[in-house]
């Protein structure tokens, strides 16, 4: 069954907004900022940019891995707990 784009977008948006707590996001971005400052001071701008490119690609891969294991966010798996969506 193919999901209409509007429903697909709504579901992905819900996951993006609710899958991580506000506290987790704050800590995550503080850690990323501290790492960026440290790498910049140690190796410079090119190394910092490369680090964030690698982290970005790893994040995309992890997103699609979780999406596959949770069957498009419909089942709990590992640390991810199923989030009910609007309209379900």
MDTraj code that builds the backbone (N, CA, C; nanometers):
import mdtraj as md
import numpy as np

residues = "UNK UNK UNK UNK UNK UNK UNK UNK UNK UNK UNK UNK UNK UNK UNK UNK UNK UNK UNK UNK UNK UNK UNK UNK UNK UNK UNK UNK UNK UNK UNK UNK UNK UNK UNK UNK UNK UNK UNK UNK UNK UNK UNK UNK UNK UNK UNK UNK UNK UNK UNK UNK UNK UNK UNK UNK UNK UNK UNK UNK UNK UNK UNK UNK UNK UNK UNK UNK UNK UNK UNK UNK UNK UNK UNK UNK UNK UNK UNK UNK UNK UNK UNK UNK UNK UNK UNK UNK".split()
xyz = np.array([
    [0.0846, -0.1176, 0.0000],
    [0.0000, 0.0000, 0.0000],
    [0.0897, 0.1246, 0.0000],
    [0.0678, 0.2128, -0.0933],
    [0.1467, 0.3348, -0.1051],
    [0.0751, 0.4473, -0.0317],
    [0.1498, 0.5154, 0.0532],
    [0.0959, 0.6253, 0.1322],
    [0.1011, 0.7542, 0.0512],
    [-0.0069, 0.8318, 0.0506],
    [-0.0030, 0.9618, -0.0175],
    [0.1063, 1.0505, 0.0429],
    [0.1640, 1.1376, -0.0390],
    [0.2752, 1.2212, 0.0046],
    [0.2376, 1.3067, 0.1253],
    [0.1175, 1.3583, 0.1293],
    [0.0738, 1.4427, 0.2410],
    [0.0810, 1.3656, 0.3730],
    [0.0338, 1.2408, 0.3724],
    [0.0391, 1.1581, 0.4934],
    [0.1832, 1.1214, 0.5283],
    [0.2626, 1.0904, 0.4270],
    [0.4037, 1.0585, 0.4476],
    [0.4753, 1.1758, 0.5130],
    [0.4535, 1.2953, 0.4610],
    [0.5162, 1.4160, 0.5142],
    [0.4725, 1.4409, 0.6581],
    [0.3440, 1.4247, 0.6862],
    [0.2907, 1.4475, 0.8201],
    [0.3526, 1.3490, 0.9204],
    [0.3663, 1.2237, 0.8789],
    [0.4237, 1.1208, 0.9663],
    [0.5709, 1.1496, 0.9947],
    [0.6485, 1.1824, 0.8917],
    [0.7906, 1.2119, 0.9100],
    [0.8101, 1.3372, 0.9956],
    [0.7253, 1.4359, 0.9778],
    [0.7322, 1.5587, 1.0570],
    [0.7036, 1.5285, 1.2042],
    [0.6059, 1.4445, 1.2293],
    [0.5721, 1.4054, 1.3663],
    [0.6903, 1.3348, 1.4322],
    [0.7559, 1.2446, 1.3605],
    [0.8734, 1.1750, 1.4135],
    [0.9844, 1.2745, 1.4427],
    [1.0094, 1.3652, 1.3508],
    [1.1172, 1.4633, 1.3682],
    [1.0934, 1.5507, 1.4910],
    [0.9689, 1.5836, 1.5189],
    [0.9381, 1.6739, 1.6297],
    [0.9237, 1.6039, 1.7644],
    [0.8864, 1.4755, 1.7656],
    [0.8522, 1.4093, 1.8912],
    [0.9392, 1.2894, 1.9291],
    [1.0292, 1.2453, 1.8442],
    [1.1069, 1.1251, 1.8746],
    [1.2156, 1.1505, 1.9787],
    [1.2615, 1.2751, 1.9932],
    [1.3627, 1.3089, 2.0928],
    [1.3058, 1.4148, 2.1870],
    [1.3355, 1.3977, 2.3158],
    [1.2871, 1.4954, 2.4129],
    [1.3625, 1.6272, 2.3970],
    [1.3052, 1.7331, 2.4500],
    [1.3685, 1.8647, 2.4434],
    [1.5028, 1.8621, 2.5170],
    [1.5069, 1.7974, 2.6320],
    [1.6315, 1.7887, 2.7095],
    [1.7397, 1.7163, 2.6303],
    [1.7035, 1.6053, 2.5653],
    [1.7996, 1.5302, 2.4851],
    [1.8558, 1.6179, 2.3731],
    [1.7692, 1.6925, 2.3059],
    [1.8147, 1.7796, 2.1966],
    [1.9092, 1.8877, 2.2459],
    [1.8794, 1.9473, 2.3615],
    [1.9655, 2.0516, 2.4165],
    [2.1036, 1.9949, 2.4483],
    [2.1065, 1.8802, 2.5145],
    [2.2347, 1.8170, 2.5478],
    [2.3090, 1.7786, 2.4197],
    [2.2378, 1.7235, 2.3220],
    [2.2993, 1.6824, 2.1960],
    [2.3675, 1.8006, 2.1273],
    [2.2981, 1.9129, 2.1175],
    [2.3560, 2.0278, 2.0490],
    [2.4673, 2.0940, 2.1301],
    [2.4616, 2.0888, 2.2610],
    [2.5727, 2.1381, 2.3435],
    [2.6970, 2.0520, 2.3224],
    [2.6795, 1.9210, 2.3170],
    [2.7925, 1.8308, 2.2920],
    [2.8490, 1.8556, 2.1520],
    [2.7627, 1.8684, 2.0511],
    [2.8101, 1.8952, 1.9155],
    [2.8873, 2.0269, 1.9076],
    [2.8379, 2.1286, 1.9760],
    [2.9069, 2.2573, 1.9776],
    [3.0437, 2.2456, 2.0447],
    [3.0509, 2.1748, 2.1567],
    [3.1783, 2.1568, 2.2266],
    [3.2771, 2.0792, 2.1398],
    [3.2300, 1.9758, 2.0731],
    [3.3161, 1.8978, 1.9833],
    [3.3630, 1.9855, 1.8676],
    [3.2736, 2.0645, 1.8100],
    [3.3106, 2.1524, 1.6983],
    [3.4179, 2.2519, 1.7403],
    [3.4020, 2.3123, 1.8566],
    [3.5009, 2.4087, 1.9051],
    [3.6345, 2.3386, 1.9277],
    [3.6308, 2.2202, 1.9875],
    [3.7540, 2.1466, 2.0124],
    [3.8266, 2.1062, 1.8850],
    [3.7518, 2.0536, 1.7872],
    [3.8132, 2.0130, 1.6605],
    [3.8636, 2.1351, 1.5843],
    [3.7891, 2.2442, 1.5881],
    [3.8330, 2.3669, 1.5207],
    [3.9636, 2.4188, 1.5813],
    [3.9718, 2.4189, 1.7147],
    [4.0933, 2.4665, 1.7811],
    [4.2116, 2.3738, 1.7544],
    [4.1828, 2.2445, 1.7399],
    [4.2891, 2.1461, 1.7232],
    [4.3370, 2.1356, 1.5786],
    [4.2404, 2.1244, 1.4824],
    [4.2753, 2.0963, 1.3425],
    [4.2288, 2.2012, 1.2424],
    [4.1434, 2.2939, 1.2832],
    [4.1012, 2.3991, 1.1916],
    [3.9648, 2.3752, 1.1283],
    [3.9297, 2.4679, 1.0395],
    [3.7971, 2.4691, 0.9785],
    [3.7734, 2.3508, 0.8851],
    [3.8720, 2.3110, 0.8072],
    [3.8538, 2.1996, 0.7124],
    [3.8213, 2.0698, 0.7856],
    [3.8915, 2.0437, 0.8954],
    [3.8658, 1.9210, 0.9720],
    [3.7283, 1.9261, 1.0378],
    [3.6885, 2.0432, 1.0852],
    [3.5567, 2.0581, 1.1463],
    [3.4467, 2.0339, 1.0428],
    [3.4643, 2.0908, 0.9243],
    [3.3673, 2.0688, 0.8167],
    [3.3600, 1.9226, 0.7772],
    [3.4741, 1.8568, 0.7663],
    [3.4765, 1.7137, 0.7322],
    [3.4081, 1.6312, 0.8407],
    [3.4348, 1.6640, 0.9669],
    [3.3705, 1.5929, 1.0782],
    [3.2191, 1.6034, 1.0684],
    [3.1689, 1.7243, 1.0448],
    [3.0237, 1.7409, 1.0385],
    [2.9639, 1.6774, 0.9128],
    [3.0380, 1.6720, 0.8056],
    [2.9908, 1.5990, 0.6880],
    [2.9770, 1.4511, 0.7200],
    [3.0765, 1.3944, 0.7854],
    [3.0721, 1.2526, 0.8238],
    [2.9578, 1.2274, 0.9221],
    [2.9415, 1.3154, 1.0205],
    [2.8317, 1.3003, 1.1162],
    [2.6953, 1.3126, 1.0480],
    [2.6827, 1.4027, 0.9518],
    [2.5586, 1.4191, 0.8771],
    [2.5248, 1.2910, 0.8004],
    [2.6242, 1.2356, 0.7301],
    [2.6011, 1.1124, 0.6537],
    [2.5686, 0.9953, 0.7464],
    [2.6370, 0.9871, 0.8606],
    [2.6076, 0.8814, 0.9574],
    [2.4652, 0.8967, 1.0120],
    [2.4220, 1.0199, 1.0354],
    [2.2861, 1.0452, 1.0833],
    [2.1806, 1.0044, 0.9832],
    [2.2055, 1.0323, 0.8557],
    [2.1115, 0.9915, 0.7500],
    [2.1023, 0.8392, 0.7445],
    [2.2183, 0.7739, 0.7490],
    [2.2200, 0.6262, 0.7462],
    [2.1461, 0.5695, 0.8677],
    [2.1698, 0.6266, 0.9850],
    [2.1032, 0.5803, 1.1061],
    [1.9520, 0.6021, 1.0973],
    [1.9110, 0.7152, 1.0422],
    [1.7679, 0.7430, 1.0244],
    [1.7020, 0.6346, 0.9387],
    [1.7628, 0.6054, 0.8247],
    [1.7024, 0.5053, 0.7362],
    [1.7113, 0.3648, 0.7945],
    [1.8157, 0.3357, 0.8740],
    [1.8243, 0.2068, 0.9413],
    [1.7088, 0.1913, 1.0403],
    [1.6861, 0.2946, 1.1237],
    [1.5749, 0.2889, 1.2185],
    [1.4408, 0.2832, 1.1459],
    [1.4295, 0.3568, 1.0375],
    [1.3045, 0.3545, 0.9606],
    [1.2769, 0.2149, 0.9072],
    [1.3805, 0.1458, 0.8619],
    [1.3672, 0.0090, 0.8108],
    [1.3307, -0.0868, 0.9247],
    [1.4016, -0.0782, 1.0380],
    [1.3782, -0.1709, 1.1485],
    [1.2429, -0.1488, 1.2158],
    [1.1915, -0.0269, 1.2118],
    [1.0620, 0.0008, 1.2746],
    [0.9472, -0.0074, 1.1745],
    [0.9792, -0.0500, 1.0526],
    [0.8798, -0.0601, 0.9449],
    [0.8055, 0.0718, 0.9288],
    [0.8821, 0.1740, 0.8942],
    [0.8321, 0.3108, 0.8705],
    [0.7647, 0.3681, 0.9946],
    [0.8298, 0.3498, 1.1089],
    [0.7887, 0.4057, 1.2373],
    [0.6590, 0.3456, 1.2900],
    [0.6197, 0.2270, 1.2460],
    [0.4944, 0.1668, 1.2921],
    [0.5139, 0.0671, 1.4052],
    [0.6378, 0.0245, 1.4331],
    [0.6649, -0.0734, 1.5393],
    [0.7797, -0.0244, 1.6258],
    [0.7763, -0.0615, 1.7529],
    [0.8867, -0.0298, 1.8423],
    [1.0042, -0.1206, 1.8091],
    [1.1245, -0.0678, 1.8247],
    [1.2454, -0.1475, 1.8031],
    [1.3602, -0.0826, 1.8776],
    [1.4333, -0.1602, 1.9571],
    [1.5469, -0.1066, 2.0302],
    [1.5046, 0.0060, 2.1228],
    [1.5745, 0.1179, 2.1160],
    [1.5421, 0.2324, 2.2012],
    [1.4220, 0.3113, 2.1507],
    [1.3831, 0.2885, 2.0243],
    [1.2692, 0.3624, 1.9676],
    [1.1386, 0.2999, 2.0144],
    [1.0525, 0.3802, 2.0697],
    [0.9181, 0.3361, 2.1083],
    [0.8186, 0.4005, 2.0138],
    [0.7247, 0.3209, 1.9645],
    [0.6275, 0.3685, 1.8659],
    [0.5536, 0.4912, 1.9179],
    [0.5410, 0.5919, 1.8306],
    [0.4699, 0.7153, 1.8617],
    [0.3398, 0.7141, 1.7825],
    [0.2243, 0.7247, 1.8495],
    [0.0990, 0.7304, 1.7723],
    [0.0908, 0.8611, 1.6933],
    [0.0440, 0.8517, 1.5692],
    [0.0343, 0.9672, 1.4812],
    [-0.1067, 1.0204, 1.4789],
    [-0.1174, 1.1484, 1.4410],
    [-0.2492, 1.2080, 1.4227],
    [-0.3207, 1.1339, 1.3115],
    [-0.4454, 1.1013, 1.3316],
    [-0.5212, 1.0346, 1.2271],
    [-0.5183, 0.8827, 1.2380],
    [-0.4483, 0.8275, 1.3375],
    [-0.4468, 0.6819, 1.3545],
    [-0.5492, 0.6396, 1.4555],
])
top = md.Topology()
chain = top.add_chain()
for i, resn in enumerate(residues, 1):
    res = top.add_residue(resn, chain, resSeq=i)
    for name in ("N", "CA", "C"):
        top.add_atom(name, md.element.get_by_symbol(name[0]), res)
traj = md.Trajectory(xyz[None], top)
